[in-house]
Amino acid sequence: MQRTLRIIYASTSGHTEFVVDTLAKYLKERDPQMVTTLIRAERAMPEDLTKDDLTILASSTWNTGSIEGQLNPHMHAFLMTRAKDMDLRNGAFAVIALGDYRYFYTAKASDHLSAFIEHHDGKQVLPSLSIINEPFDQTERIEHFGDELITIMKTLTTKAEG
Ligand SMILES: Cc1cc2nc3c(=O)[nH]c(=O)nc-3n(C[C@H](O)[C@H](O)[C@H](O)COP(=O)(O)O)c2cc1C
């Protein structure tokens, strides 16, 4: 049975982009039935949050508004402004957050993404994946998250089934 996944992501220096590209490539190899759509937060529309069987929100942590520990500015603009009135009831979500140990609020984007899902009545169906520091040698963790995603997606009712 075909299942659909959408990954909405924000990335400034390319780290989050590396993580979601690595994940998408792994999922394609491991589960050819899964159809994955990647979309940058800059281009995302509120409806993108509810189109697929599962939606991943992925963001690095930034000092948006001059306060450390915030979402990447593009994800902040999408979730807190354009999508602020979205109803995510019955939607299945997962979270990927990046950060750096040099900052006090390490990878705090994770908390903001989970809180957005919860406040809009969505369901986060997996523990968040946090990637601290450069992601390039953390492929194994990304692939492990991919395996968990494949398992959980098999338990979800597909939108195609209604
Ligand atoms: C201006 C700025 C502010 C940042 N603030 C934080 C922060 O508060 N907490 C944290 O864990 N990482 C922080 N980081 C580190 C980034 O989250 C980290 O480098 C991440 O891998 C960048 O991912 P991206 O290239 O996808 O944007 C900050 C980086 C920059 C450049």
The ligand as a MOL file (V3000), in Angstrom:
LIG
                    3D

  0  0  0     0  0            999 V3000
M  V30 BEGIN CTAB
M  V30 COUNTS 31 33 0 0 0
M  V30 BEGIN ATOM
M  V30 1 C 22.8000 32.9850 14.3040 0
M  V30 2 C 22.7650 31.5730 14.8270 0
M  V30 3 C 22.0830 31.2910 15.9860 0
M  V30 4 C 22.0490 29.9860 16.4940 0
M  V30 5 N 21.3880 29.7200 17.6790 0
M  V30 6 C 21.3930 28.4540 18.1750 0
M  V30 7 C 20.7380 28.1420 19.4110 0
M  V30 8 O 20.1820 28.9930 20.0920 0
M  V30 9 N 20.7740 26.8590 19.8620 0
M  V30 10 C 21.4090 25.8370 19.1560 0
M  V30 11 O 21.3980 24.7060 19.6200 0
M  V30 12 N 22.0190 26.1090 17.9760 0
M  V30 13 C 22.0420 27.3800 17.4680 0
M  V30 14 N 22.6600 27.6450 16.2820 0
M  V30 15 C 23.3470 26.5300 15.5620 0
M  V30 16 C 22.5000 25.9470 14.4100 0
M  V30 17 O 21.2330 25.5090 14.8430 0
M  V30 18 C 23.2670 24.7670 13.8090 0
M  V30 19 O 24.4970 25.2180 13.2660 0
M  V30 20 C 22.4760 24.0410 12.7360 0
M  V30 21 O 23.1770 22.8400 12.3760 0
M  V30 22 C 22.2850 24.8830 11.4720 0
M  V30 23 O 21.4460 24.1870 10.5990 0
M  V30 24 P 21.0050 24.7890 9.1850 0
M  V30 25 O 22.2630 24.9220 8.3540 0
M  V30 26 O 20.0920 23.7730 8.6150 0
M  V30 27 O 20.3240 26.1210 9.4250 0
M  V30 28 C 22.7020 28.9450 15.7740 0
M  V30 29 C 23.4090 29.2510 14.5990 0
M  V30 30 C 23.4390 30.5530 14.1100 0
M  V30 31 C 24.2040 30.8390 12.8460 0
M  V30 END ATOM
M  V30 BEGIN BOND
M  V30 1 1 1 2
M  V30 2 1 2 3
M  V30 3 2 2 30
M  V30 4 2 3 4
M  V30 5 1 4 5
M  V30 6 1 4 28
M  V30 7 2 5 6
M  V30 8 1 6 7
M  V30 9 1 6 13
M  V30 10 2 7 8
M  V30 11 1 7 9
M  V30 12 1 9 10
M  V30 13 2 10 11
M  V30 14 1 10 12
M  V30 15 2 12 13
M  V30 16 1 13 14
M  V30 17 1 14 15
M  V30 18 1 14 28
M  V30 19 1 15 16
M  V30 20 1 16 17
M  V30 21 1 16 18
M  V30 22 1 18 19
M  V30 23 1 18 20
M  V30 24 1 20 21
M  V30 25 1 20 22
M  V30 26 1 22 23
M  V30 27 1 23 24
M  V30 28 2 24 25
M  V30 29 1 24 26
M  V30 30 1 24 27
M  V30 31 2 28 29
M  V30 32 1 29 30
M  V30 33 1 30 31
M  V30 END BOND
M  V30 END CTAB
M  END
